[in-house]
């Protein structure tokens, strides 16, 4: 059952498989331009034994604020600092929003879409749902947010499992290409793309080792089209700065909670070597990567491509950490 809760003035859609029990609650965080839907195959297998919470992060999935016609223009205009960072003028960003017909959020500060801001959202969500102890399971961008949250809430977060998450190495040219490509994807969106035949088939083959079910391609298309431009561009730009990239290993190095990393052997977005690099900053890495597991025949969507393998690893981690 989908519920909605207000977090810092923003509605968040979430699902909680059962009331929190004495065992830690498993909290699942999705990646960039995705939604909580991708965790369903994993949650279905784990919910019999654990309370599972999944939610759409601010500006993604169903966590949206619809455009209010009566709102003053300045209330819905993109923040100037965001426009400068993205090298897109406020007028161009606003035009893209209208053309894409995506809801626009009223954001309170230019830093609403940093990793720290999303970690704060999660902290409030856990408090509102009265979850005193949780394990965080985050995919890609969601994994970075999970690490930030664990650093901020050491008494609440019992451990972290990062899926397809790595980093700590800043290669300027590569990151600039990634940011430009990401912004182009967001700016070129149009709602009529949802009706293009076979586009979902193409998306079911992107960033994966083997094609996934067509419904996941359809889900990716809908999540891409529905994501708010401010959130999509904001998270893209703020999470890939040199400062943020270099700061993430510092966070990992000071975490006292168990922290594990699951990599896809065929992941071209976050290659295993970068996963191991970030994992190496945690004390449990030791000399042999004791906190890293690599799943064969798996790309960047491990929880959908290899759901059973991900579930088995989560169960193993929780068993030895209890």
C-alpha positions as CSV (number, residue, x, y, z in Angstrom):
1,X,0.0,0.0,0.0
2,X,1.4,3.4,-1.0
3,X,1.3,6.1,1.6
4,X,2.3,9.8,1.5
5,X,4.0,11.7,4.2
6,X,5.1,15.3,4.3
7,X,8.8,15.8,4.8
8,X,10.1,19.4,5.1
9,X,7.2,20.7,3.1
10,X,7.5,18.0,0.3
11,X,5.2,15.0,-0.1
12,X,7.0,11.7,-0.1
13,X,5.4,8.4,-1.4
14,X,6.5,5.4,0.5
15,X,5.6,1.7,1.2
16,X,6.2,-0.1,4.5
17,X,5.7,-3.9,4.2
18,X,4.8,-4.3,7.8
19,X,5.0,-2.4,11.1
20,X,8.5,-2.0,12.4
21,X,9.4,-5.0,14.6
22,X,12.3,-5.6,17.0
23,X,14.5,-6.4,14.1
24,X,16.2,-3.6,12.1
25,X,14.0,-2.2,9.3
26,X,15.4,-2.5,5.8
27,X,15.2,0.8,4.0
28,X,15.7,0.8,0.3
29,X,16.9,3.9,-1.7
30,X,16.7,4.1,-5.5
31,X,19.1,5.6,-7.9
32,X,19.1,8.6,-10.3
33,X,16.0,9.0,-12.5
34,X,14.6,5.8,-11.0
35,X,12.0,5.1,-8.3
36,X,11.2,2.7,-5.4
37,X,9.6,0.3,-7.9
38,X,13.0,-1.3,-8.8
39,X,13.3,-2.7,-5.3
40,X,10.0,-4.7,-5.5
41,X,11.7,-8.0,-6.6
42,X,14.0,-7.8,-3.6
43,X,11.4,-6.7,-1.1
44,X,9.0,-9.5,-2.2
45,X,11.7,-12.0,-1.2
46,X,12.6,-10.3,2.1
47,X,9.4,-8.9,3.5
48,X,8.4,-12.2,5.1
49,X,11.4,-11.9,7.4
50,X,12.0,-8.2,7.6
51,X,10.1,-4.9,7.7
52,X,10.9,-3.3,4.4
53,X,10.6,0.4,3.7
54,X,10.9,1.9,0.2
55,X,10.2,5.4,-0.8
56,X,10.6,7.8,-3.7
57,X,13.1,10.5,-3.1
58,X,12.1,14.2,-3.4
59,X,11.4,15.0,-7.1
60,X,11.4,11.4,-8.3
61,X,8.7,8.7,-8.8
62,X,5.6,9.7,-7.0
63,X,7.2,12.2,-4.6
64,X,6.1,15.3,-6.5
65,X,4.6,18.7,-6.0
66,X,2.3,19.5,-8.9
67,X,2.5,22.9,-10.5
68,X,0.2,25.4,-8.9
69,X,-1.4,27.7,-11.5
70,X,-2.0,30.5,-9.0
71,X,1.6,30.5,-7.8
72,X,3.7,33.6,-8.3
73,X,6.3,33.2,-11.1
74,X,9.2,33.6,-8.7
75,X,7.8,30.7,-6.6
76,X,8.3,28.2,-9.4
77,X,11.3,29.6,-11.2
78,X,14.5,27.6,-11.1
79,X,17.0,28.9,-8.5
80,X,19.6,31.2,-10.1
81,X,22.5,29.2,-8.7
82,X,21.2,26.0,-10.1
83,X,20.9,27.6,-13.6
84,X,24.5,28.9,-13.3
85,X,25.8,25.5,-12.3
86,X,24.0,23.7,-15.1
87,X,25.1,26.4,-17.7
88,X,21.5,26.7,-18.7
89,X,19.6,30.0,-18.3
90,X,16.6,30.2,-16.1
91,X,14.4,30.9,-19.2
92,X,15.7,27.7,-20.9
93,X,15.1,25.6,-17.8
94,X,11.6,26.9,-17.4
95,X,10.9,26.3,-21.1
96,X,12.1,22.7,-20.7
97,X,9.8,22.2,-17.7
98,X,6.8,23.3,-19.7
99,X,7.7,21.3,-22.7
100,X,8.3,18.2,-20.7
101,X,5.1,18.8,-18.8
102,X,6.8,17.6,-15.6
103,X,5.6,18.9,-12.2
104,X,7.8,21.6,-10.7
105,X,8.7,21.8,-7.0
106,X,8.8,24.9,-4.9
107,X,12.3,24.6,-3.4
108,X,13.4,26.5,-0.4
109,X,17.1,26.8,-1.0
110,X,19.6,26.3,-3.9
111,X,21.0,23.3,-2.0
112,X,17.8,21.3,-1.9
113,X,19.2,18.5,-4.0
114,X,22.5,17.8,-2.4
115,X,23.4,14.4,-0.9
116,X,23.2,16.1,2.5
117,X,19.7,17.4,1.8
118,X,18.5,14.0,0.8
119,X,20.1,12.4,3.9
120,X,18.2,15.0,5.9
121,X,14.9,13.9,4.2
122,X,15.6,10.3,5.1
123,X,16.4,11.2,8.7
124,X,13.1,13.0,9.0
125,X,11.2,10.0,7.4
126,X,12.7,7.5,9.9
127,X,11.8,9.8,12.8
128,X,8.2,10.3,11.6
129,X,7.7,6.5,11.0
130,X,9.3,5.9,14.5
131,X,12.0,3.6,13.1
132,X,14.7,3.5,15.7
133,X,17.0,1.0,14.0
134,X,17.5,0.5,10.3
135,X,19.8,-1.0,7.7
136,X,20.1,1.1,4.5
137,X,20.2,-0.5,1.1
138,X,21.0,2.0,-1.6
139,X,21.4,1.7,-5.3
140,X,23.8,4.1,-7.2
141,X,22.9,7.6,-6.1
142,X,20.8,6.1,-3.3
143,X,23.9,4.3,-2.0
144,X,25.7,7.6,-1.7
145,X,22.8,9.1,0.2
146,X,22.7,6.0,2.4
147,X,26.4,6.6,3.3
148,X,25.7,10.2,4.2
149,X,22.7,9.2,6.4
150,X,24.7,6.6,8.2
151,X,27.4,9.2,9.0
152,X,24.7,11.6,10.3
153,X,22.7,9.0,12.3
154,X,25.2,6.5,13.8
155,X,22.8,5.5,16.6
156,X,19.9,4.8,14.2
157,X,21.6,3.3,11.1
158,X,22.9,-0.2,12.0
159,X,24.6,-0.8,8.7
160,X,24.7,0.0,5.0
161,X,24.6,-2.1,1.9
162,X,25.6,-0.3,-1.3
163,X,24.5,-1.7,-4.7
164,X,26.3,-0.6,-7.8
165,X,27.9,2.2,-5.8
166,X,31.5,3.4,-6.1
167,X,33.7,6.4,-6.6
168,X,36.2,8.6,-4.8
169,X,38.2,9.2,-8.0
170,X,37.6,12.4,-9.9
171,X,38.4,12.4,-13.6
172,X,37.5,15.9,-14.8
173,X,36.9,15.1,-18.5
174,X,34.8,12.1,-17.8
175,X,32.6,13.8,-15.2
176,X,32.1,16.8,-17.5
177,X,30.9,14.5,-20.3
178,X,28.6,12.7,-17.8
179,X,27.1,15.9,-16.6
180,X,26.6,17.3,-20.1
181,X,25.0,14.0,-21.3
182,X,22.8,13.9,-18.2
183,X,21.5,17.4,-18.7
184,X,20.8,16.7,-22.4
185,X,18.7,13.7,-21.4
186,X,16.7,15.9,-19.0
187,X,16.3,18.8,-21.3
188,X,15.2,16.8,-24.4
189,X,12.4,14.9,-22.6
190,X,8.9,15.2,-24.0
191,X,5.8,13.4,-22.7
192,X,5.0,12.0,-26.1
193,X,8.1,9.8,-25.9
194,X,5.9,7.5,-23.7
195,X,4.0,6.5,-26.8
196,X,7.0,5.7,-29.1
197,X,6.8,2.0,-30.0
198,X,9.7,-0.2,-28.7
199,X,11.4,2.6,-26.8
200,X,10.7,0.6,-23.6
201,X,12.5,-2.4,-25.3
202,X,15.5,-0.2,-25.9
203,X,15.6,0.9,-22.3
204,X,15.3,-2.7,-21.1
205,X,18.6,-3.3,-22.7
206,X,20.5,-0.2,-21.5
207,X,23.1,-0.5,-18.7
208,X,22.4,-4.2,-18.1
209,X,24.4,-7.3,-18.9
210,X,21.4,-9.1,-20.3
211,X,18.0,-7.6,-21.3
212,X,15.6,-7.3,-18.4
213,X,11.8,-7.8,-18.6
214,X,10.2,-5.2,-20.9
215,X,8.1,-3.9,-18.0
216,X,11.4,-2.6,-16.4
217,X,12.1,-0.7,-19.7
218,X,8.7,0.8,-19.4
219,X,9.2,1.7,-15.8
220,X,12.5,3.4,-16.7
221,X,10.8,5.4,-19.4
222,X,8.1,6.6,-17.1
223,X,10.5,7.5,-14.3
224,X,12.7,9.4,-16.7
225,X,9.8,11.4,-18.1
226,X,8.2,12.1,-14.7
227,X,11.3,13.1,-12.7
228,X,11.3,16.9,-11.9
229,X,13.9,18.7,-13.8
230,X,15.1,20.6,-10.8
231,X,15.7,17.4,-8.9
232,X,17.2,15.5,-11.8
233,X,19.6,18.3,-12.7
234,X,20.3,19.3,-9.1
235,X,21.3,15.8,-8.0
236,X,23.3,15.2,-11.1
237,X,25.4,18.4,-10.7
238,X,25.7,18.5,-6.9
239,X,26.7,14.8,-6.5
240,X,29.4,14.9,-9.2
241,X,31.5,17.9,-8.2
242,X,35.1,17.3,-7.4
243,X,34.4,18.2,-3.7
244,X,31.6,15.7,-3.4
245,X,33.4,12.9,-5.2
246,X,36.5,13.3,-2.9
247,X,34.4,13.7,0.2
248,X,32.5,10.4,-0.1
249,X,35.6,8.3,0.8
250,X,36.1,10.4,3.9
251,X,32.6,9.5,5.0
252,X,33.2,5.8,4.4
253,X,36.4,5.9,6.3
254,X,34.8,7.2,9.5
255,X,31.7,4.9,9.5
256,X,31.7,2.5,12.4
257,X,28.7,0.6,11.2
258,X,29.1,-2.5,9.0
259,X,29.3,-1.3,5.4
260,X,29.2,-3.6,2.3
261,X,29.3,-3.1,-1.4
262,X,27.7,-5.2,-4.1
263,X,29.1,-4.7,-7.6
264,X,27.9,-5.9,-11.0
265,X,30.7,-7.7,-12.9
266,X,29.6,-6.1,-16.1
267,X,28.6,-2.7,-14.8
268,X,29.8,0.0,-17.2
269,X,28.5,2.9,-15.3
270,X,30.1,2.0,-11.9
271,X,32.8,-0.5,-12.8
272,X,33.8,-3.0,-10.0
273,X,37.3,-1.3,-9.7
274,X,35.6,1.9,-8.6
275,X,33.3,0.0,-6.2
276,X,36.3,-1.6,-4.6
277,X,38.1,1.7,-4.4
278,X,35.3,3.3,-2.4
279,X,34.9,0.2,-0.3
280,X,38.6,0.2,0.5
281,X,38.2,3.2,2.8
282,X,36.1,1.3,5.2
283,X,38.0,-0.6,7.9
284,X,36.3,-3.9,7.1
285,X,37.9,-3.9,3.6
286,X,41.1,-5.1,5.2
287,X,43.6,-6.1,2.5
288,X,41.4,-8.4,0.4
289,X,38.1,-6.6,-0.1
290,X,36.2,-8.4,2.6
291,X,33.3,-6.0,2.3
292,X,32.9,-6.3,-1.5
293,X,30.9,-8.9,-3.4
294,X,30.8,-9.0,-7.2
295,X,27.8,-10.6,-9.0
296,X,28.5,-12.2,-12.3
297,X,26.5,-11.4,-15.5
298,X,25.2,-8.2,-13.9
299,X,25.2,-4.6,-15.0
300,X,24.1,-1.5,-13.3
301,X,20.6,-2.6,-12.2
302,X,21.6,-5.5,-9.9
303,X,18.3,-5.5,-8.0
304,X,16.4,-6.2,-11.2
305,X,18.9,-8.2,-13.2
306,X,20.0,-10.5,-10.4
307,X,17.4,-10.1,-7.7
308,X,17.9,-13.5,-6.2
309,X,21.7,-13.0,-5.9
310,X,21.2,-9.6,-4.3
311,X,18.7,-11.0,-1.8
312,X,21.1,-13.8,-0.9
313,X,23.9,-11.4,-0.3
314,X,21.7,-9.2,1.8
315,X,20.6,-12.2,3.9
316,X,24.2,-13.3,4.3
317,X,25.3,-9.8,5.4
318,X,22.5,-9.4,7.9
319,X,23.1,-12.9,9.3
320,X,26.8,-12.3,10.1
321,X,26.1,-8.7,11.4
322,X,23.4,-9.7,13.8
